[in-house]
Amino acid sequence: GNCSGITAGGLANVSGGDCQGISIGGLANVSDGNCSGITLGGLANVSDGNFQGISIGGLANVIDGNCSGITLGGLANVSDGDFQGISIRGLANVSDGNCSGITLGGIVNHSSKSLSGISFSGFLTNAKESISGISLSGGSIQSEGDICGISIGIIAGGSFDLEDEIDIKLYGIKAANAKWLTIHGISIDIENQIKGCAISGIYTTSKEIKGINVSGIYTRTQNLYGISTSSVNYYDNLQVGLSVGIFNYAEKLSGVQIGLLNIAKNNPGWARYLPILNVHID
């Protein structure tokens, strides 16, 4: 049945219903219903319903519903619903719903929906729908939707999906759209639009860039509105603004190119291919 108050078990505390209060288990605390309060488990804390409060598990905290509060897991914190609060684990924080708050993961932070707040991961931060706030990763930051806020990654990481096998292909920062500040030591791959400031160690690609882009080796986009500096700047359609690099190419230039070789296909014949400087002002 239900359990309320203070329970302490040498091996485990098991409740067939809801649990409220303080529960201390040498190995585990298991509730077949909702759980609220403080749970301390040597190995794991498991709730088959929603959880509210503080949960500390030597290996894992597993909640089959929504979770709000503070969860500390030696290996993993797993929520089958939405998560709100602070989640810290040695390996992975995994939420099958929306995740908001502070998540610190030794390797992976994953949300099957949206991730918002402050997130740090050693290898991969991943959310299917969107990522917003401050995201710091030693590896990759990925979303099938938008990334908005401050996103900083260092090296490439593989993709992660609970329904599929781990993809061995490596990514830097990858999303549908990226807004404000996006920085990665290797690559930035944005499907539609980068808005704000993007800095990559090797390359940046997007259909459109609005703002400032800095890439170590290669930048390619259909349209640039702003400033880009890279060894190679390649614009399949339109460049509006300033491009600085060794090689600059624009199908349609409305601005300035500075580099060893500058190509503006909409310039008159004598001015399409110029060293040092090329200009077209509409």
DRENDO-1510 file (C-alpha; in Angstrom, 1 decimal, always signed):
<recs>
REC; n; res; u; v; w
REC; 1; GLY; +0.0; +0.0; +0.0 .
REC; 2; ASN; +1.0; +3.6; +0.5 .
REC; 3; CYS; +3.9; +4.6; +2.6 .
REC; 4; SER; +4.4; +7.9; +4.6 .
REC; 5; GLY; +7.0; +9.0; +7.1 .
REC; 6; ILE; +10.5; +7.7; +7.6 .
REC; 7; THR; +11.5; +4.3; +6.4 .
REC; 8; ALA; +14.9; +2.6; +6.6 .
REC; 9; GLY; +15.8; -0.8; +5.2 .
REC; 10; GLY; +19.0; -2.7; +5.3 .
REC; 11; LEU; +18.5; -3.9; +1.8 .
REC; 12; ALA; +15.4; -2.3; +0.2 .
REC; 13; ASN; +12.3; -0.3; +0.9 .
REC; 14; VAL; +9.4; -1.4; -1.3 .
REC; 15; SER; +6.0; +0.4; -1.5 .
REC; 16; GLY; +3.1; -1.0; -3.5 .
REC; 17; GLY; +1.6; +2.5; -3.8 .
REC; 18; ASP; +2.6; +6.1; -3.2 .
REC; 19; CYS; +5.4; +7.1; -1.0 .
REC; 20; GLN; +5.8; +10.3; +1.0 .
REC; 21; GLY; +8.6; +11.2; +3.4 .
REC; 22; ILE; +12.2; +10.1; +3.9 .
REC; 23; SER; +13.2; +6.7; +2.6 .
REC; 24; ILE; +16.7; +5.2; +3.1 .
REC; 25; GLY; +17.6; +1.8; +1.6 .
REC; 26; GLY; +20.9; +0.0; +1.7 .
REC; 27; LEU; +20.4; -1.1; -1.9 .
REC; 28; ALA; +17.2; +0.4; -3.3 .
REC; 29; ASN; +14.0; +2.3; -2.7 .
REC; 30; VAL; +11.1; +1.1; -4.9 .
REC; 31; SER; +7.7; +2.8; -5.2 .
REC; 32; ASP; +4.9; +1.4; -7.4 .
REC; 33; GLY; +3.2; +4.8; -7.4 .
REC; 34; ASN; +4.1; +8.5; -7.0 .
REC; 35; CYS; +7.0; +9.4; -4.7 .
REC; 36; SER; +7.6; +12.7; -2.9 .
REC; 37; GLY; +10.3; +13.6; -0.3 .
REC; 38; ILE; +13.8; +12.4; +0.1 .
REC; 39; THR; +15.0; +9.0; -1.1 .
REC; 40; LEU; +18.6; +7.7; -0.5 .
REC; 41; GLY; +19.4; +4.4; -2.2 .
REC; 42; GLY; +22.8; +2.6; -2.1 .
REC; 43; LEU; +22.3; +1.4; -5.7 .
REC; 44; ALA; +19.0; +2.8; -7.1 .
REC; 45; ASN; +15.8; +4.7; -6.5 .
REC; 46; VAL; +12.9; +3.6; -8.6 .
REC; 47; SER; +9.5; +5.2; -8.9 .
REC; 48; ASP; +6.7; +3.9; -11.1 .
REC; 49; GLY; +5.0; +7.2; -11.1 .
REC; 50; ASN; +5.9; +10.9; -10.6 .
REC; 51; PHE; +8.6; +12.0; -8.3 .
REC; 52; GLN; +9.0; +15.3; -6.3 .
REC; 53; GLY; +11.9; +16.0; -4.0 .
REC; 54; ILE; +15.5; +14.9; -3.6 .
REC; 55; SER; +16.7; +11.5; -5.0 .
REC; 56; ILE; +20.2; +10.2; -4.5 .
REC; 57; GLY; +21.2; +6.9; -5.9 .
REC; 58; GLY; +24.6; +5.3; -5.9 .
REC; 59; LEU; +24.1; +4.0; -9.4 .
REC; 60; ALA; +20.8; +5.4; -10.8 .
REC; 61; ASN; +17.5; +7.2; -10.3 .
REC; 62; VAL; +14.7; +5.9; -12.5 .
REC; 63; ILE; +11.4; +7.6; -12.6 .
REC; 64; ASP; +8.6; +6.3; -14.8 .
REC; 65; GLY; +6.7; +9.6; -14.8 .
REC; 66; ASN; +7.5; +13.3; -14.4 .
REC; 67; CYS; +10.3; +14.4; -12.1 .
REC; 68; SER; +10.8; +17.7; -10.3 .
REC; 69; GLY; +13.5; +18.4; -7.8 .
REC; 70; ILE; +17.1; +17.3; -7.4 .
REC; 71; THR; +18.5; +14.0; -8.6 .
REC; 72; LEU; +22.0; +12.7; -8.1 .
REC; 73; GLY; +23.1; +9.5; -9.7 .
REC; 74; GLY; +26.5; +7.8; -9.8 .
REC; 75; LEU; +25.8; +6.5; -13.3 .
REC; 76; ALA; +22.4; +7.7; -14.6 .
REC; 77; ASN; +19.3; +9.7; -14.0 .
REC; 78; VAL; +16.4; +8.5; -16.1 .
REC; 79; SER; +12.9; +10.1; -16.4 .
REC; 80; ASP; +10.2; +8.7; -18.6 .
REC; 81; GLY; +8.3; +12.0; -18.5 .
REC; 82; ASP; +9.2; +15.7; -18.1 .
REC; 83; PHE; +12.0; +16.8; -15.8 .
REC; 84; GLN; +12.4; +20.1; -13.9 .
REC; 85; GLY; +15.2; +20.9; -11.5 .
REC; 86; ILE; +18.8; +19.8; -11.0 .
REC; 87; SER; +20.1; +16.5; -12.4 .
REC; 88; ILE; +23.7; +15.4; -11.9 .
REC; 89; ARG; +25.1; +12.0; -12.9 .
REC; 90; GLY; +28.4; +10.4; -13.7 .
REC; 91; LEU; +27.4; +9.0; -17.1 .
REC; 92; ALA; +24.0; +10.1; -18.5 .
REC; 93; ASN; +20.9; +12.2; -17.8 .
REC; 94; VAL; +18.1; +10.9; -20.0 .
REC; 95; SER; +14.6; +12.4; -20.2 .
REC; 96; ASP; +11.9; +11.0; -22.4 .
REC; 97; GLY; +10.0; +14.3; -22.1 .
REC; 98; ASN; +10.9; +17.9; -21.8 .
REC; 99; CYS; +13.9; +18.8; -19.6 .
REC; 100; SER; +14.4; +22.2; -17.9 .
REC; 101; GLY; +16.8; +23.3; -15.2 .
REC; 102; ILE; +20.4; +22.3; -14.7 .
REC; 103; THR; +21.8; +19.1; -16.1 .
REC; 104; LEU; +25.3; +18.0; -15.5 .
REC; 105; GLY; +26.4; +14.8; -17.2 .
REC; 106; GLY; +29.8; +13.1; -17.4 .
REC; 107; ILE; +29.1; +11.8; -20.9 .
REC; 108; VAL; +25.5; +12.5; -22.2 .
REC; 109; ASN; +22.5; +14.8; -21.6 .
REC; 110; HIS; +19.6; +13.6; -23.7 .
REC; 111; SER; +16.0; +14.8; -24.1 .
REC; 112; SER; +13.5; +13.2; -26.4 .
REC; 113; LYS; +11.7; +16.6; -26.6 .
REC; 114; SER; +13.2; +19.9; -25.6 .
REC; 115; LEU; +16.1; +20.9; -23.3 .
REC; 116; SER; +16.2; +24.3; -21.6 .
REC; 117; GLY; +18.3; +25.8; -19.0 .
REC; 118; ILE; +22.0; +25.1; -18.2 .
REC; 119; SER; +23.5; +21.9; -19.6 .
REC; 120; PHE; +27.0; +20.5; -19.4 .
REC; 121; SER; +28.1; +17.2; -20.9 .
REC; 122; GLY; +31.4; +15.5; -21.4 .
REC; 123; PHE; +30.6; +14.1; -24.8 .
REC; 124; LEU; +27.1; +14.9; -26.1 .
REC; 125; THR; +24.1; +17.1; -25.5 .
REC; 126; ASN; +21.1; +16.1; -27.6 .
REC; 127; ALA; +17.5; +17.1; -27.8 .
REC; 128; LYS; +15.1; +16.1; -30.5 .
REC; 129; GLU; +12.9; +19.2; -30.5 .
REC; 130; SER; +15.0; +22.1; -29.3 .
REC; 131; ILE; +17.8; +23.3; -27.1 .
REC; 132; SER; +17.7; +26.7; -25.3 .
REC; 133; GLY; +19.8; +28.4; -22.7 .
REC; 134; ILE; +23.5; +27.7; -22.0 .
REC; 135; SER; +24.9; +24.4; -23.4 .
REC; 136; LEU; +28.5; +23.4; -22.9 .
REC; 137; SER; +29.9; +20.1; -24.2 .
REC; 138; GLY; +33.3; +18.6; -24.4 .
REC; 139; GLY; +32.0; +17.0; -27.6 .
REC; 140; SER; +28.8; +17.7; -29.6 .
REC; 141; ILE; +25.6; +19.6; -29.3 .
REC; 142; GLN; +22.7; +18.4; -31.5 .
REC; 143; SER; +19.0; +19.0; -32.1 .
REC; 144; GLU; +16.6; +18.1; -34.9 .
REC; 145; GLY; +15.0; +21.5; -34.1 .
REC; 146; ASP; +16.5; +24.8; -33.1 .
REC; 147; ILE; +19.4; +25.8; -30.8 .
REC; 148; CYS; +19.0; +29.2; -29.1 .
REC; 149; GLY; +21.3; +30.8; -26.6 .
REC; 150; ILE; +25.0; +30.1; -25.9 .
REC; 151; SER; +26.2; +26.8; -27.3 .
REC; 152; ILE; +29.8; +25.8; -27.0 .
REC; 153; GLY; +31.4; +22.5; -28.0 .
REC; 154; ILE; +35.0; +21.3; -28.3 .
REC; 155; ILE; +35.4; +18.0; -30.3 .
REC; 156; ALA; +33.0; +16.0; -32.4 .
REC; 157; GLY; +30.6; +13.4; -30.9 .
REC; 158; GLY; +28.4; +10.7; -32.3 .
REC; 159; SER; +24.6; +11.0; -32.5 .
REC; 160; PHE; +22.4; +9.4; -29.9 .
REC; 161; ASP; +18.8; +8.0; -30.2 .
REC; 162; LEU; +17.0; +5.8; -27.7 .
REC; 163; GLU; +15.1; +4.2; -30.6 .
REC; 164; ASP; +18.0; +3.7; -33.0 .
REC; 165; GLU; +21.5; +2.5; -32.7 .
REC; 166; ILE; +24.2; +5.0; -31.9 .
REC; 167; ASP; +25.4; +6.6; -35.1 .
REC; 168; ILE; +29.1; +6.4; -35.6 .
REC; 169; LYS; +29.1; +9.6; -37.7 .
REC; 170; LEU; +30.6; +12.5; -35.9 .
REC; 171; TYR; +29.1; +15.9; -35.5 .
REC; 172; GLY; +30.1; +19.2; -34.0 .
REC; 173; ILE; +27.1; +21.5; -33.5 .
REC; 174; LYS; +24.1; +20.3; -35.6 .
REC; 175; ALA; +20.6; +21.8; -35.7 .
REC; 176; ALA; +17.8; +23.1; -37.9 .
REC; 177; ASN; +18.5; +26.7; -36.8 .
REC; 178; ALA; +21.0; +28.3; -34.5 .
REC; 179; LYS; +20.6; +31.7; -32.8 .
REC; 180; TRP; +22.8; +34.0; -30.8 .
REC; 181; LEU; +26.2; +32.5; -29.9 .
REC; 182; THR; +27.3; +29.2; -31.5 .
REC; 183; ILE; +30.9; +28.0; -31.0 .
REC; 184; HIS; +32.6; +24.7; -31.8 .
REC; 185; GLY; +36.2; +23.6; -32.1 .
REC; 186; ILE; +35.5; +21.6; -35.3 .
REC; 187; SER; +32.3; +22.1; -37.1 .
REC; 188; ILE; +28.9; +23.9; -37.2 .
REC; 189; ASP; +26.2; +22.3; -39.4 .
REC; 190; ILE; +23.0; +24.2; -39.5 .
REC; 191; GLU; +20.3; +23.2; -41.9 .
REC; 192; ASN; +18.4; +26.5; -42.4 .
REC; 193; GLN; +19.7; +29.6; -40.7 .
REC; 194; ILE; +22.5; +30.9; -38.4 .
REC; 195; LYS; +21.6; +34.2; -36.7 .
REC; 196; GLY; +24.0; +36.0; -34.4 .
REC; 197; CYS; +27.6; +34.9; -34.1 .
REC; 198; ALA; +29.1; +31.5; -35.2 .
REC; 199; ILE; +32.7; +30.5; -34.6 .
REC; 200; SER; +34.1; +27.1; -35.8 .
REC; 201; GLY; +37.6; +25.7; -35.8 .
REC; 202; ILE; +37.3; +24.0; -39.2 .
REC; 203; TYR; +34.0; +24.7; -41.1 .
REC; 204; THR; +30.6; +26.2; -41.0 .
REC; 205; THR; +27.7; +25.3; -43.3 .
REC; 206; SER; +24.1; +26.6; -43.4 .
REC; 207; LYS; +21.5; +27.8; -46.0 .
REC; 208; GLU; +21.7; +31.3; -44.6 .
REC; 209; ILE; +24.0; +33.2; -42.2 .
REC; 210; LYS; +22.9; +36.5; -40.7 .
REC; 211; GLY; +25.5; +38.1; -38.4 .
REC; 212; ILE; +29.1; +37.3; -37.9 .
REC; 213; ASN; +30.8; +34.1; -38.9 .
REC; 214; VAL; +34.4; +33.0; -38.2 .
REC; 215; SER; +35.7; +29.6; -39.5 .
REC; 216; GLY; +39.2; +28.3; -39.6 .
REC; 217; ILE; +39.1; +26.7; -43.1 .
REC; 218; TYR; +35.8; +26.7; -44.9 .
REC; 219; THR; +32.4; +28.4; -44.9 .
REC; 220; ARG; +29.6; +27.6; -47.3 .
REC; 221; THR; +26.1; +29.1; -47.4 .
REC; 222; GLN; +23.6; +30.1; -50.0 .
REC; 223; ASN; +23.1; +33.6; -48.5 .
REC; 224; LEU; +25.3; +35.7; -46.3 .
REC; 225; TYR; +24.0; +38.9; -44.6 .
REC; 226; GLY; +26.8; +40.3; -42.5 .
REC; 227; ILE; +30.5; +39.4; -42.1 .
REC; 228; SER; +32.4; +36.2; -42.7 .
REC; 229; THR; +36.1; +35.4; -42.3 .
REC; 230; SER; +37.4; +32.0; -43.4 .
REC; 231; SER; +40.2; +30.6; -45.5 .
REC; 232; VAL; +37.5; +29.8; -48.1 .
REC; 233; ASN; +34.1; +31.6; -48.2 .
REC; 234; TYR; +31.7; +30.2; -50.7 .
REC; 235; TYR; +28.2; +31.7; -51.3 .
REC; 236; ASP; +26.0; +29.7; -53.7 .
REC; 237; ASN; +23.6; +32.7; -54.1 .
REC; 238; LEU; +24.0; +36.0; -52.4 .
REC; 239; GLN; +26.7; +37.8; -50.3 .
REC; 240; VAL; +25.5; +41.0; -48.6 .
REC; 241; GLY; +28.3; +42.5; -46.5 .
REC; 242; LEU; +32.0; +41.7; -46.0 .
REC; 243; SER; +33.9; +38.5; -46.8 .
REC; 244; VAL; +37.5; +38.1; -45.8 .
REC; 245; GLY; +39.6; +35.0; -46.8 .
REC; 246; ILE; +42.1; +33.5; -49.1 .
REC; 247; PHE; +39.4; +32.6; -51.6 .
REC; 248; ASN; +36.0; +34.3; -51.8 .
REC; 249; TYR; +33.2; +33.3; -54.2 .
REC; 250; ALA; +29.7; +34.8; -54.6 .
REC; 251; GLU; +27.2; +34.2; -57.3 .
REC; 252; LYS; +25.7; +37.6; -56.5 .
REC; 253; LEU; +27.8; +40.1; -54.6 .
REC; 254; SER; +26.5; +43.2; -52.8 .
REC; 255; GLY; +29.4; +44.2; -50.7 .
REC; 256; VAL; +33.1; +43.7; -50.4 .
REC; 257; GLN; +35.4; +40.7; -50.8 .
REC; 258; ILE; +39.0; +40.8; -49.5 .
REC; 259; GLY; +41.4; +37.9; -50.3 .
REC; 260; LEU; +44.0; +36.4; -52.6 .
REC; 261; LEU; +41.3; +35.6; -55.2 .
REC; 262; ASN; +37.8; +37.1; -55.2 .
REC; 263; ILE; +35.1; +36.0; -57.5 .
REC; 264; ALA; +31.8; +37.9; -58.0 .
REC; 265; LYS; +29.8; +36.4; -60.9 .
REC; 266; ASN; +27.4; +39.4; -61.2 .
REC; 267; ASN; +30.3; +41.8; -61.8 .
REC; 268; PRO; +31.2; +42.8; -65.4 .
REC; 269; GLY; +33.7; +40.5; -67.1 .
REC; 270; TRP; +36.8; +42.4; -66.1 .
REC; 271; ALA; +35.8; +42.6; -62.5 .
REC; 272; ARG; +34.5; +39.0; -61.9 .
REC; 273; TYR; +37.9; +37.6; -60.9 .
REC; 274; LEU; +40.1; +40.0; -58.9 .
REC; 275; PRO; +43.0; +39.6; -56.5 .
REC; 276; ILE; +43.1; +41.5; -53.1 .
REC; 277; LEU; +39.8; +43.3; -53.4 .
REC; 278; ASN; +36.5; +43.0; -55.2 .
REC; 279; VAL; +33.4; +45.2; -54.8 .
REC; 280; HIS; +29.9; +45.4; -56.0 .
REC; 281; ILE; +27.4; +47.9; -54.6 .
REC; 282; ASP; +23.8; +47.9; -55.8 .
</recs>
